[in-house]
Amino acid sequence: MVIRRLFLSFLLFLLPGLVVAQQILVAQVDRDQVEQGDIIQLSVMANFQTTSRGPDFALLHADFNVLGTQASNQLRIINGQYSATTLWDVQLMAKRTGELTIPAFSVERAQSQPIQISVSPASQRTDDFRISFIEAEVDNPNPYVQSQVIYTLRYYHLGSLVRGSINPPQFDTMISERLQNQRSFERRVQGRVYRVYEWVYAIYPQASGELIIPPQSFEGRLLYERSIRLDEQTSEPITLNVKPIPASFPANATWLPAKRLILKDEWTREDRYQVGDTLGRRISLEATGLRASQLPNPDWPQQDGLRLYSDPVSQRDHLDLSGISSIKSQDFMAVLQAPGSMAFNEIEIPWWNTQTDQLEIARLAGHAIQVETAASSNTPSTESLLGLEDVSTPSPTAASRFWPFVSGLLAILWLITFGFYWQARRQTARITQAENARQNKIDNAEIPLDQDLETLCQLPLDQLDPAIKYWLKQQGFAGTHALKAAHPALYQQLLALEKARYGDPQTALALELDRAALKQNLSALLNTKTNNPTTLRPLYP
């Protein structure tokens, strides 16, 4: 082992173009919620090879029994680049119930993060010793209609499983969502260590009354004590007593039985406002224990003094062993149309707390702003252009000359507008073709992502704002408001584009956009994303 480490050190010294990466130590477990008697698999991995003795696992002895440890090293050289990893695998068993902590470990200059482990009492089983058995359980046998119930199915066995299959559970009159397809672990039951296979589902009863989850069966073959035996097991049926919607819940509200529900909003601006300015608002509804399809759409009620626009509703579900959490959000854009004080009323959504079994109200507090009169335009009035005397008492000769002139002018303007429209359609087609070609090149890894920023920044003003927003979603950014702190210059440019898009058409004509600076800011944003590989693209862009 010493000779091998010396050889690897000598090879590390000789490798050309070697970049010494930052030392990182990561610790993780296969489960963070266990029963007393379960065996926990702890893995500690370093992105480097070390000559030290490794992590000090003696720190675990206060709360855990260390059943065994194993260390391994791996060295890779790819295209002249050197990488090495060291892995320690540890088997643990908790000494007591409660919230336990696997402490942070240190190896050389790297340190891992501590891990919280929740240990519950071991299930009380009075069965005689069995080679295998199957069990099913729910977290709440008395749920409300349309509320979440966690259904868990486990198969225990001794020896080795040669072959086996279990049919997916059938949940009649209930909506189900699989939270975990299959995982395996070891658990000590009555002094014996069983191999356990576990499946977890979230189910939502759609009718009140007594509902029965039918028994589940398993068929397979086990190798136990040097002999193969046929194994057939069946779980017990489970009865749910589903409660109806409480009479105290508001009759005109959407029924929302959840463990937690939060209503919140985000504003894109908090400075001074003028007539014609745009005001962005994102309203989000977050729930634990409900799917996104069960949540109502966020709403910003229409009111005098503003014109509202809204984007399509976005929603997503997050699944883990504790159940489903969801979020539904919608972006609004308001154009301020009247000066003075403007108050936005509070928004309320009633919901039923399934943990405390009582009615609660999620609220958005009211919000007030002061809208100032827009700066007066320097454009001369129609009276000053035509002359007050001519407007009040036009002569027949002037009138006969005026209308043909106006008709000809309108015809010329119509032709010019039609030409711009035709040119814009052709340019849009070229942009679409270029975007498709750019995407194909990206898929083949031939060109960088910022190849078409020049084309993007040269779009007409009426197309530039939606195109940039779509580009931001493709790159994994939540929206314009997410750039306010990190990229203030780009944020101000995008606000100006929004105002030009939704406000007075004269505002768009008067906007002087520094397209070179816009391209430079977008390129800097893309470079920031490229240099941060942990940034993920959104699941639903």
C-alpha positions as CSV (number, residue, x, y, z in Angstrom):
1,M,0.0,0.0,0.0
2,V,2.9,2.4,0.8
3,I,4.6,1.6,-2.5
4,R,1.3,2.3,-4.4
5,R,0.8,5.6,-2.7
6,L,4.4,6.7,-3.5
7,F,3.9,5.6,-7.1
8,L,0.7,7.7,-7.4
9,S,2.4,10.7,-5.8
10,F,5.2,10.4,-8.4
11,L,2.7,10.0,-11.2
12,L,0.8,13.1,-10.0
13,F,4.1,15.1,-10.1
14,L,4.9,14.1,-13.7
15,L,1.4,14.5,-15.2
16,P,1.4,17.5,-17.7
17,G,-1.3,20.1,-17.6
18,L,-2.5,19.0,-14.2
19,V,-4.9,21.3,-12.4
20,V,-5.2,20.7,-8.7
21,A,-8.9,20.9,-7.8
22,Q,-10.4,22.1,-4.6
23,Q,-10.5,19.3,-2.0
24,I,-14.1,18.3,-1.2
25,L,-15.4,15.7,1.3
26,V,-19.1,14.6,1.0
27,A,-21.0,12.4,3.4
28,Q,-24.4,10.8,2.7
29,V,-26.6,8.0,4.0
30,D,-29.0,5.7,2.2
31,R,-31.9,6.8,4.6
32,D,-32.4,9.6,7.1
33,Q,-35.6,8.2,8.7
34,V,-35.1,4.8,10.2
35,E,-36.4,2.5,12.9
36,Q,-34.3,1.4,15.8
37,G,-32.6,-1.8,14.7
38,D,-32.2,-0.7,11.0
39,I,-28.7,-0.8,9.5
40,I,-27.7,2.5,8.0
41,Q,-25.2,2.7,5.1
42,L,-22.9,5.7,5.5
43,S,-20.7,6.7,2.5
44,V,-17.9,9.3,2.8
45,M,-16.2,10.3,-0.4
46,A,-13.3,12.6,-1.1
47,N,-12.4,13.9,-4.6
48,F,-8.7,13.3,-3.9
49,Q,-6.4,10.5,-2.6
50,T,-5.0,10.9,0.8
51,T,-2.1,9.4,2.7
52,S,-3.8,10.1,6.1
53,R,-5.8,7.5,8.0
54,G,-9.1,8.9,6.8
55,P,-12.1,10.2,8.7
56,D,-12.3,9.6,12.5
57,F,-15.3,7.3,12.8
58,A,-14.8,7.1,16.5
59,L,-16.9,10.3,16.6
60,L,-19.9,8.0,15.9
61,H,-19.6,5.9,19.0
62,A,-21.7,8.2,21.2
63,D,-24.9,7.5,19.2
64,F,-24.2,4.6,16.8
65,N,-22.7,1.2,16.7
66,V,-20.1,0.8,13.9
67,L,-20.7,-2.6,12.4
68,G,-18.0,-2.4,9.7
69,T,-15.9,-0.1,7.5
70,Q,-14.4,-0.4,4.1
71,A,-12.1,1.9,2.1
72,S,-11.4,2.1,-1.6
73,N,-9.4,4.3,-4.0
74,Q,-9.8,5.1,-7.6
75,L,-7.5,6.8,-10.1
76,R,-8.4,8.1,-13.6
77,I,-6.4,9.7,-16.3
78,I,-8.6,11.0,-19.2
79,N,-7.1,13.2,-22.0
80,G,-4.2,14.0,-19.7
81,Q,-6.5,15.1,-16.9
82,Y,-5.9,13.4,-13.5
83,S,-8.7,12.7,-11.1
84,A,-8.8,10.5,-8.0
85,T,-11.4,9.6,-5.4
86,T,-11.3,7.9,-2.0
87,L,-14.4,6.2,-0.6
88,W,-15.2,4.9,2.9
89,D,-18.3,2.8,3.4
90,V,-19.6,2.3,7.0
91,Q,-22.5,0.3,8.4
92,L,-24.1,1.9,11.4
93,M,-26.9,1.0,13.8
94,A,-28.5,3.6,16.1
95,K,-28.2,3.1,19.9
96,R,-31.3,5.0,20.8
97,T,-34.4,6.7,19.3
98,G,-34.8,10.4,18.6
99,E,-33.0,12.9,16.5
100,L,-29.4,11.8,16.1
101,T,-26.5,13.6,14.3
102,I,-23.8,12.0,12.2
103,P,-21.0,14.6,12.9
104,A,-18.8,16.3,10.3
105,F,-15.7,14.5,9.3
106,S,-12.3,16.0,8.3
107,V,-9.7,14.7,6.0
108,E,-6.7,16.9,5.3
109,R,-8.1,20.3,4.5
110,A,-11.6,19.1,3.5
111,Q,-14.6,18.8,5.8
112,S,-18.1,17.2,5.3
113,Q,-21.4,18.5,6.5
114,P,-23.2,16.8,9.5
115,I,-26.3,14.7,8.7
116,Q,-29.5,14.5,10.8
117,I,-31.0,11.0,11.4
118,S,-34.5,10.5,12.7
119,V,-34.8,7.2,14.6
120,S,-38.3,6.0,15.6
121,P,-39.0,3.0,17.9
122,A,-38.9,-0.4,16.3
123,S,-42.3,-1.8,15.2
124,Q,-43.8,-4.1,17.8
125,R,-44.4,-7.5,16.2
126,T,-45.7,-10.5,18.1
127,D,-45.4,-12.9,15.2
128,D,-43.3,-16.1,15.6
129,F,-40.1,-16.4,13.8
130,R,-40.7,-16.4,10.0
131,I,-38.3,-16.7,7.1
132,S,-40.3,-14.0,5.2
133,F,-43.4,-11.9,5.6
134,I,-45.1,-8.9,4.0
135,E,-46.7,-5.9,5.7
136,A,-48.7,-2.8,4.6
137,E,-49.4,0.3,6.6
138,V,-50.8,3.9,6.2
139,D,-49.8,7.0,8.1
140,N,-53.4,8.1,8.7
141,P,-56.4,5.6,8.8
142,N,-58.9,8.4,9.3
143,P,-58.2,11.0,6.5
144,Y,-60.3,13.7,5.0
145,V,-61.7,13.3,1.5
146,Q,-59.0,14.3,-1.1
147,S,-56.3,14.5,1.6
148,Q,-53.0,12.8,1.3
149,V,-52.4,9.3,2.8
150,I,-49.0,7.6,2.7
151,Y,-49.2,3.9,1.9
152,T,-46.1,1.8,2.5
153,L,-45.6,-1.8,1.5
154,R,-42.6,-3.9,2.7
155,Y,-41.4,-7.4,2.0
156,Y,-39.0,-9.0,4.6
157,H,-36.9,-12.1,4.0
158,L,-33.9,-14.0,5.3
159,G,-31.4,-15.7,3.1
160,S,-31.1,-14.7,-0.6
161,L,-34.0,-13.8,-3.0
162,V,-33.5,-15.8,-6.1
163,R,-36.6,-14.6,-8.0
164,G,-39.7,-12.7,-7.0
165,S,-42.4,-10.3,-8.1
166,I,-45.1,-8.2,-6.6
167,N,-48.1,-6.7,-8.5
168,P,-48.5,-2.9,-8.2
169,P,-51.2,-2.1,-5.6
170,Q,-54.7,-1.2,-6.9
171,F,-56.4,1.8,-5.3
172,D,-60.0,1.8,-6.4
173,T,-61.8,5.2,-6.1
174,M,-58.5,6.8,-5.1
175,I,-55.9,8.8,-7.0
176,S,-52.4,7.4,-6.4
177,E,-48.9,8.7,-7.0
178,R,-45.8,6.5,-6.6
179,L,-43.3,8.2,-4.3
180,Q,-40.7,5.4,-4.4
181,N,-40.6,2.5,-6.9
182,Q,-38.4,0.2,-4.8
183,R,-35.6,0.5,-2.3
184,S,-33.9,-2.2,-0.3
185,F,-32.2,-2.0,3.1
186,E,-31.6,-4.2,6.2
187,R,-33.6,-4.2,9.4
188,R,-33.2,-6.1,12.6
189,V,-36.5,-7.8,13.7
190,Q,-36.6,-10.0,16.9
191,G,-32.8,-10.3,16.8
192,R,-32.6,-11.3,13.2
193,V,-31.4,-9.1,10.3
194,Y,-33.9,-9.2,7.4
195,R,-33.4,-7.8,3.9
196,V,-36.3,-5.4,3.3
197,Y,-37.9,-4.2,0.0
198,E,-40.1,-1.2,0.3
199,W,-42.6,0.6,-2.0
200,V,-44.2,3.9,-1.0
201,Y,-47.4,5.6,-2.5
202,A,-49.3,8.8,-1.9
203,I,-53.1,8.2,-2.3
204,Y,-56.0,10.6,-2.3
205,P,-59.5,9.2,-1.4
206,Q,-62.1,10.8,-3.7
207,A,-65.2,9.8,-1.7
208,S,-66.0,9.8,2.0
209,G,-67.0,6.7,4.0
210,E,-65.3,3.4,4.5
211,L,-62.7,2.5,1.8
212,I,-60.7,-0.8,1.8
213,I,-57.2,-1.1,0.3
214,P,-57.1,-4.8,-0.8
215,P,-54.3,-7.1,0.3
216,Q,-51.1,-7.3,-1.7
217,S,-49.4,-10.6,-2.6
218,F,-45.8,-11.6,-3.3
219,E,-44.5,-14.7,-5.1
220,G,-40.9,-15.7,-5.4
221,R,-38.1,-18.2,-4.5
222,L,-35.7,-17.9,-1.5
223,L,-32.3,-19.5,-1.0
224,Y,-32.2,-20.2,2.8
225,E,-29.9,-22.6,4.6
226,R,-28.6,-24.1,1.3
227,S,-32.1,-24.9,0.0
228,I,-34.4,-23.0,-2.4
229,R,-38.0,-22.8,-1.3
230,L,-41.1,-21.3,-2.8
231,D,-42.3,-18.2,-1.0
232,E,-45.9,-16.8,-1.2
233,Q,-46.9,-14.0,1.1
234,T,-50.0,-11.8,1.4
235,S,-50.5,-8.6,3.4
236,E,-53.5,-7.7,5.5
237,P,-56.2,-5.4,3.9
238,I,-56.3,-1.8,5.3
239,T,-59.6,0.0,6.0
240,L,-59.8,3.8,5.7
241,N,-62.5,5.8,7.4
242,V,-62.6,8.8,5.1
243,K,-64.2,11.9,6.6
244,P,-66.3,14.4,4.5
245,I,-65.6,18.1,4.2
246,P,-66.2,19.8,7.5
247,A,-69.4,21.9,7.8
248,S,-67.3,24.9,9.1
249,F,-65.3,25.1,5.8
250,P,-66.5,28.0,3.5
251,A,-69.0,26.6,1.0
252,N,-67.7,28.8,-1.9
253,A,-64.0,28.0,-1.5
254,T,-61.8,25.3,-3.0
255,W,-61.4,22.4,-0.5
256,L,-57.7,22.3,0.4
257,P,-56.8,19.7,3.1
258,A,-53.0,20.1,3.6
259,K,-50.3,19.9,6.2
260,R,-49.0,23.3,5.2
261,L,-50.1,26.0,2.8
262,I,-48.4,29.4,2.1
263,L,-49.5,32.2,-0.1
264,K,-46.8,34.7,-1.1
265,D,-46.0,37.3,-3.8
266,E,-43.0,39.0,-5.2
267,W,-42.9,42.5,-6.8
268,T,-40.4,43.5,-9.5
269,R,-40.3,47.2,-8.4
270,E,-40.4,49.0,-5.1
271,D,-39.3,52.5,-6.2
272,R,-41.3,55.6,-7.4
273,Y,-44.1,55.0,-9.9
274,Q,-45.4,57.2,-12.7
275,V,-48.4,56.8,-15.0
276,G,-47.4,54.5,-17.8
277,D,-45.0,52.5,-15.7
278,T,-45.2,48.7,-15.5
279,L,-45.5,46.8,-12.3
280,G,-44.7,43.1,-12.2
281,R,-46.0,40.7,-9.6
282,R,-45.7,36.9,-9.1
283,I,-48.2,35.3,-6.8
284,S,-47.4,31.8,-5.6
285,L,-49.3,29.1,-3.6
286,E,-47.1,26.5,-1.9
287,A,-48.6,23.4,-0.3
288,T,-47.5,20.3,1.5
289,G,-49.7,17.2,1.1
290,L,-51.5,18.4,-2.0
291,R,-50.7,18.0,-5.7
292,A,-50.4,21.1,-7.8
293,S,-53.6,20.2,-9.8
294,Q,-55.6,20.5,-6.6
295,L,-54.5,24.1,-5.9
296,P,-56.6,27.0,-7.3
297,N,-55.0,29.4,-9.8
298,P,-53.4,32.5,-8.2
299,D,-55.5,35.6,-8.9
300,W,-54.9,39.3,-8.9
301,P,-58.3,41.0,-9.0
302,Q,-58.8,43.7,-11.7
303,Q,-59.3,47.2,-10.4
304,D,-59.5,50.8,-11.6
305,G,-56.3,52.6,-12.4
306,L,-54.4,49.8,-14.0
307,R,-54.5,47.4,-16.9
308,L,-53.5,43.8,-16.1
309,Y,-51.8,41.2,-18.2
310,S,-51.0,37.6,-17.1
311,D,-48.7,34.8,-18.2
312,P,-49.8,31.2,-18.2
313,V,-50.0,29.4,-14.8
314,S,-46.9,27.4,-14.0
315,Q,-47.0,24.4,-11.5
316,R,-44.8,21.6,-10.4
317,D,-44.8,18.7,-7.9
318,H,-42.0,17.5,-5.7
319,L,-42.1,13.9,-4.5
320,D,-40.2,12.4,-1.6
321,L,-40.8,9.7,1.0
322,S,-42.7,12.1,3.2
323,G,-45.2,12.8,0.5
324,I,-46.0,15.4,-2.2
325,S,-45.3,19.1,-2.0
326,S,-46.4,21.4,-4.8
327,I,-46.2,25.0,-6.0
328,K,-48.5,26.9,-8.4
329,S,-47.5,30.4,-9.5
330,Q,-48.6,33.0,-12.0
331,D,-46.8,36.2,-13.3
332,F,-48.8,39.4,-13.7
333,M,-47.9,42.7,-15.4
334,A,-49.8,45.8,-14.5
335,V,-49.7,49.1,-16.5
336,L,-50.4,52.1,-14.2
337,Q,-53.0,54.4,-15.9
338,A,-54.0,56.9,-13.2
339,P,-52.1,59.1,-10.8
340,G,-52.7,59.2,-7.1
341,S,-52.7,56.6,-4.2
342,M,-53.5,53.1,-5.3
343,A,-54.3,50.3,-2.8
344,F,-54.2,46.6,-3.6
345,N,-56.6,44.6,-1.4
346,E,-55.4,41.6,0.6
347,I,-55.9,38.2,-0.9
348,E,-57.3,35.3,1.3
349,I,-57.4,31.5,0.6
350,P,-59.0,29.3,3.3
351,W,-57.6,25.8,3.8
352,W,-57.9,22.9,6.3
353,N,-54.9,22.0,8.4
354,T,-54.9,18.2,8.6
355,Q,-52.3,18.2,11.4
356,T,-54.2,20.5,13.8
357,D,-57.7,19.6,12.3
358,Q,-58.9,23.2,12.0
359,L,-59.6,25.9,9.5
360,E,-56.9,28.3,8.6
361,I,-56.6,31.3,6.2
362,A,-53.6,32.0,4.0
363,R,-53.3,35.7,3.4
364,L,-51.4,38.2,1.3
365,A,-51.3,41.6,3.1
366,G,-52.6,44.6,1.3
367,H,-50.2,46.9,-0.5
368,A,-50.4,50.6,-1.4
369,I,-48.3,52.7,-3.8
370,Q,-48.3,56.3,-4.9
371,V,-48.5,56.9,-8.6
372,E,-47.2,60.3,-9.9
373,T,-48.3,62.1,-13.0
374,A,-46.0,61.3,-16.0
375,A,-43.6,64.0,-17.2
376,S,-45.4,66.3,-19.7
377,S,-44.5,65.7,-23.3
378,N,-42.5,68.3,-25.3
379,T,-44.5,67.5,-28.5
380,P,-46.4,70.6,-29.7
381,S,-50.2,70.4,-29.5
382,T,-52.4,70.0,-32.6
383,E,-53.7,73.6,-32.2
384,S,-50.2,75.0,-32.3
385,L,-49.3,73.0,-35.4
386,L,-52.4,74.1,-37.4
387,G,-52.9,77.5,-35.9
388,L,-55.8,78.5,-33.7
389,E,-57.3,80.8,-36.3
390,D,-57.3,78.2,-39.0
391,V,-58.9,75.6,-36.7
392,S,-61.7,77.9,-35.6
393,T,-62.6,79.5,-39.0
394,P,-61.2,77.4,-41.8
395,S,-61.8,78.8,-45.3
396,P,-63.4,76.6,-48.0
397,T,-60.3,76.8,-50.1
398,A,-58.1,75.5,-47.2
399,A,-60.5,72.6,-46.4
400,S,-60.6,71.5,-50.1
401,R,-56.8,71.3,-50.1
402,F,-56.5,69.7,-46.6
403,W,-58.5,66.5,-47.0
404,P,-56.8,65.2,-50.2
405,F,-53.5,65.9,-48.5
406,V,-54.5,63.9,-45.4
407,S,-55.8,61.0,-47.6
408,G,-52.6,60.8,-49.5
409,L,-50.5,61.0,-46.3
410,L,-52.5,58.2,-44.8
411,A,-52.1,56.0,-47.9
412,I,-48.3,56.6,-47.8
413,L,-48.2,55.7,-44.1
414,W,-50.2,52.6,-44.7
415,L,-47.7,51.5,-47.4
416,I,-44.8,52.2,-45.1
417,T,-46.5,50.2,-42.3
418,F,-47.2,47.3,-44.6
419,G,-43.5,47.3,-45.7
420,F,-42.3,47.2,-42.1
421,Y,-44.8,44.4,-41.3
422,W,-43.6,42.3,-44.2
423,Q,-39.9,42.9,-43.3
424,A,-40.7,42.0,-39.7
425,R,-42.3,38.7,-40.8
426,R,-39.3,37.8,-42.9
427,Q,-36.9,38.7,-40.2
428,T,-38.9,36.5,-37.7
429,A,-38.7,33.6,-40.1
430,R,-35.0,34.1,-40.4
431,I,-34.6,34.3,-36.6
432,T,-36.7,31.0,-36.2
433,Q,-34.5,29.3,-38.8
434,A,-31.3,30.5,-37.2
435,E,-32.6,29.4,-33.7
436,N,-33.3,25.9,-35.1
437,A,-29.9,25.7,-36.6
438,R,-28.3,27.0,-33.4
439,Q,-30.2,24.4,-31.3
440,N,-29.0,21.6,-33.7
441,K,-25.5,22.8,-33.3
442,I,-25.9,22.9,-29.5
443,D,-27.1,19.3,-29.5
444,N,-24.0,18.3,-31.5
445,A,-21.7,20.3,-29.1
446,E,-20.2,22.2,-32.1
447,I,-20.8,25.9,-31.0
448,P,-21.2,27.8,-27.7
449,L,-24.6,28.8,-26.5
450,D,-24.0,32.6,-27.0
451,Q,-23.5,32.2,-30.8
452,D,-26.8,34.0,-31.7
453,L,-26.8,36.8,-29.1
454,E,-26.0,39.2,-31.9
455,T,-29.1,38.2,-33.8
456,L,-31.3,38.2,-30.7
457,C,-30.3,41.7,-29.7
458,Q,-31.1,43.1,-33.1
459,L,-34.8,42.1,-33.0
460,P,-37.4,44.9,-33.3
461,L,-38.5,46.4,-30.0
462,D,-41.9,44.7,-30.1
463,Q,-40.3,41.3,-30.4
464,L,-37.2,41.8,-28.2
465,D,-38.8,41.6,-24.8
466,P,-40.7,38.3,-25.2
467,A,-37.7,36.8,-27.1
468,I,-35.3,37.7,-24.2
469,K,-37.7,36.3,-21.6
470,Y,-37.9,33.0,-23.5
471,W,-34.1,32.9,-23.8
472,L,-33.8,33.4,-20.0
473,K,-36.2,30.5,-19.4
474,Q,-34.1,28.3,-21.7
475,Q,-31.0,29.2,-19.8
476,G,-32.6,28.2,-16.4
477,F,-33.4,31.7,-14.9
478,A,-36.7,32.2,-13.1
479,G,-37.5,35.6,-14.7
480,T,-36.6,39.2,-14.9
481,H,-37.0,39.7,-11.1
482,A,-34.3,37.1,-10.4
483,L,-31.7,39.4,-12.0
484,K,-32.3,42.5,-9.8
485,A,-29.5,41.8,-7.3
486,A,-26.9,40.0,-9.4
487,H,-27.3,41.8,-12.7
488,P,-28.8,45.3,-12.0
489,A,-27.7,46.8,-15.4
490,L,-29.5,44.0,-17.3
491,Y,-32.4,44.3,-15.0
492,Q,-32.9,48.0,-15.7
493,Q,-32.7,47.4,-19.5
494,L,-35.4,44.6,-19.3
495,L,-37.6,46.9,-17.2
496,A,-37.4,49.5,-20.0
497,L,-38.3,46.9,-22.6
498,E,-41.4,45.9,-20.5
499,K,-42.5,49.5,-20.2
500,A,-42.1,50.0,-24.0
501,R,-44.0,46.7,-24.7
502,Y,-47.0,47.3,-22.4
503,G,-47.1,51.1,-22.1
504,D,-47.9,53.9,-24.4
505,P,-46.7,53.3,-28.0
506,Q,-45.0,56.7,-27.9
507,T,-42.7,55.3,-25.2
508,A,-41.5,52.5,-27.5
509,L,-40.7,55.1,-30.2
510,A,-38.8,57.3,-27.8
511,L,-36.8,54.4,-26.2
512,E,-33.1,54.6,-27.1
513,L,-31.7,51.1,-26.4
514,D,-28.0,50.4,-26.2
515,R,-28.1,47.1,-28.0
516,A,-24.3,46.6,-27.7
517,A,-24.6,47.0,-23.9
518,L,-27.6,44.6,-23.9
519,K,-25.6,41.9,-25.8
520,Q,-22.7,42.4,-23.4
521,N,-24.9,42.0,-20.3
522,L,-26.6,38.9,-21.7
523,S,-23.2,37.4,-22.6
524,A,-21.9,38.1,-19.0
525,L,-25.1,36.5,-17.6
526,L,-24.4,33.4,-19.8
527,N,-20.7,33.3,-18.7
528,T,-21.8,33.4,-15.0
529,K,-24.1,30.4,-15.6
530,T,-21.4,28.5,-17.5
531,N,-18.9,29.1,-14.6
532,N,-21.4,27.8,-12.1
533,P,-22.1,24.2,-13.1
534,T,-24.4,23.6,-10.1
535,T,-27.1,25.8,-11.7
536,L,-29.8,23.5,-13.0
537,R,-32.2,24.2,-15.8
538,P,-35.8,24.4,-14.6
539,L,-37.9,21.3,-14.8
540,Y,-40.7,23.1,-16.6
541,P,-39.2,26.1,-18.5
